[in-house]
Amino acid sequence: MMPDAAALAGGTVVAFCCAFIAVAVDLQAAVRAELGGLADSSVLLCRWGWIIAVGWGGFDAVMFLVVEDHRQWASGTFGFKVDDNQLWTGLVVGVSAILVIRSKIA
């Protein structure tokens, strides 16, 4: 069954945004912990902050597309049923990225 293009794009955006926000928050916390009071501005005000956040968001978006393309493998490997709702699947992939990023496994 061919997924709807709009739903597939929506799931990709959801997965991207989850990882982007998690990395930006985690990066800001790490910079603030290291620099203390010197880190009053956002990490997204510099080029490297954007590169890191967009890179992780892109990685998670690609991971969502891989999960959508290989549903049977993803269901068996990751332990959740990949259904026909791409937005839900994008959220599940995004939340799993948040858990990985926030747990410092990455």
NUPA-695781 format. One line per 2 residues: their letters; for each residue x, y, z of N, C-alpha, C. Coordinates in steps of 0.2 Angstrom, whole numbers, m for minus. Each point is the difference from the previous one (the first is absolute). Example, Ala and Ser with C-alpha at 12.3 -4.5 7.8 and 13.67 -1.06 7.14 Angstrom:
BEGIN
AS	66:m28:39:m4:6:0:4:6:0 ~ m2:5:m4:4:6:1:m4:5:3
# end
This chain:
BEGIN
MM	4:m6:0:m4:6:0:4:6:0 ~ m1:5:m5:4:6:0:m2:5:5
PD	4:3:4:m2:5:5:m2:6:m3 ~ m5:4:3:m1:7:m3:6:4:1
AA	1:4:m5:6:5:0:m1:5:5 ~ m6:3:1:0:5:5:1:m3:7
AL	m3:m6:2:1:m3:6:8:m2:1 ~ 3:m3:m5:7:m1:0:4:6:1
AG	m1:5:m3:3:7:1:m1:2:8 ~ m6:m1:2:m2:2:7:4:m4:5
GT	0:m6:m1:4:m5:4:7:2:0 ~ 3:2:m6:7:2:0:1:6:4
VV	m4:5:m1:1:6:4:m1:m1:7 ~ m4:m4:2:m1:m1:8:6:m3:2
AF	3:m5:m3:6:m4:2:6:5:0 ~ 0:4:m5:6:5:0:m1:5:5
CC	m6:3:2:m1:5:5:2:m3:7 ~ m2:m6:1:1:m3:7:8:0:1
AF	3:m3:m5:8:0:1:3:7:0 ~ m2:4:m4:3:7:0:m1:3:7
IA	m6:0:3:m1:3:6:3:m3:6 ~ 1:m7:0:3:m3:5:8:1:0
VA	3:1:m6:7:1:m1:1:7:2 ~ m4:5:m2:1:7:1:0:1:8
VD	m5:m3:3:m1:1:7:6:m3:4 ~ 2:m6:m2:6:m4:3:6:4:m1
LQ	1:2:m6:6:4:m2:0:7:5 ~ m5:3:0:0:6:4:1:m1:8
AA	m3:m6:2:2:m2:7:7:m2:1 ~ 3:m3:m5:7:m2:1:5:7:0
VR	m2:4:m5:4:6:0:m1:4:6 ~ m6:1:3:m1:4:6:3:m4:6
AE	1:m6:0:3:m4:5:8:1:0 ~ 2:1:m6:7:1:m1:2:7:1
LG	m3:5:m2:2:7:0:m4:4:6 ~ m5:m3:3:m3:4:5:m4:6:m2
GL	2:6:3:m3:6:m1:2:3:m7 ~ 5:m3:m3:3:3:m7:m5:m2:m5
AD	m4:m5:1:m4:m3:m5:m7:3:0 ~ m1:6:m1:m7:4:1:m3:m1:m7
SS	3:m1:m5:m4:0:m7:m1:m7:m2 ~ m4:m1:m5:m2:m6:m2:5:m3:m5
VL	1:m7:0:4:m3:m4:m2:0:m7 ~ m6:2:m1:m3:0:m7:2:7:m3
LC	4:4:3:2:7:m2:7:m1:m4 ~ 3:m6:0:6:m1:m3:m1:m6:m5
RW	4:0:m5:0:m5:m6:0:m7:3 ~ 5:m1:4:1:m7:2:m6:m3:4
GW	m4:4:4:m6:m2:3:m5:m2:m5 ~ m1:4:m5:m5:m2:m5:3:m7:m4
II	6:0:m2:3:m6:m3:m2:m6:4 ~ 2:0:6:m1:m6:4:m8:m2:1
AV	m4:5:1:m7:m1:1:m3:m3:m6 ~ 1:4:m6:m2:m2:m6:2:m7:m2
GW	7:m2:1:2:m6:m1:m3:m6:3 ~ m1:1:7:m4:m5:3:m7:m1:m2
GG	m3:6:m1:m7:0:m3:0:m4:m6 ~ 4:1:m5:1:m3:m6:1:m7:1
FD	4:m2:4:1:m7:2:m6:m4:2 ~ m4:4:4:m6:m3:3:m5:m1:m6
AV	m1:5:m4:m4:0:m6:1:m6:m4 ~ 7:m1:m2:2:m6:m4:m2:m6:4
MF	1:0:6:m2:m6:4:m7:m2:m1 ~ m5:5:1:m7:0:m1:m1:m3:m7
LV	3:2:m5:m1:m2:m7:2:m8:m1 ~ 5:m2:4:3:m7:m1:m5:m4:4
VE	m3:2:6:m5:m3:3:m6:m1:m4 ~ m2:5:m3:m6:0:m5:1:m5:m6
DH	6:0:m2:1:m4:m6:1:m8:2 ~ 2:m1:6:1:m7:2:m4:m1:7
RQ	m6:0:m1:m5:m1:6:1:m6:4 ~ 0:m6:m4:1:m6:4:6:m1:4
WA	6:3:m3:6:0:3:0:4:6 ~ m3:6:m1:0:5:6:m5:m2:6
SG	m5:m3:m2:m5:m3:5:4:m5:4 ~ 4:m5:m3:3:m5:4:6:3:3
TF	4:4:m2:6:3:3:m2:5:6 ~ m4:4:m2:m1:6:5:m6:m2:5
GF	m4:m5:m1:m5:m2:5:m6:4:0 ~ m1:4:m6:m7:3:0:m3:m1:m7
KV	m6:0:0:m4:m2:m7:0:6:m4 ~ 3:0:m6:0:5:m5:m7:0:m3
DD	m4:4:1:m7:0:m3:0:5:m6 ~ m6:1:m3:m1:4:m6:0:7:2
NQ	0:2:6:0:7:2:7:3:0 ~ 2:4:m5:7:2:0:1:5:5
LW	m5:4:2:2:5:5:1:m3:7 ~ m4:m5:1:2:m4:7:7:m3:m1
TG	1:m3:m5:7:m3:m1:5:5:1 ~ m1:6:m3:5:5:0:1:2:7
LV	m5:1:4:0:1:7:4:m5:4 ~ m2:m6:m1:4:m6:3:7:0:m1
VG	2:1:m6:7:1:m2:3:6:3 ~ m3:6:0:2:6:3:1:m1:7
VS	m4:m3:4:0:m1:7:6:m5:2 ~ 1:m5:m4:5:m4:1:7:3:m1
AI	0:5:m5:6:4:m1:1:5:6 ~ m5:2:3:1:5:6:2:m5:6
LV	m2:m6:1:2:m4:5:8:m2:m1 ~ 2:m1:m6:7:m1:m1:4:6:1
IR	m2:5:m3:4:7:1:0:2:7 ~ m5:0:4:0:2:7:3:m5:4
SK	0:m6:m1:4:m5:4:7:0:m1 ~ 3:4:m4:7:1:m2:3:m7:m3
IA	m4:m4:m3:2:m5:m4:4:2:m6 ~ m3:5:m3:2:3:m6:7:2:0
# end
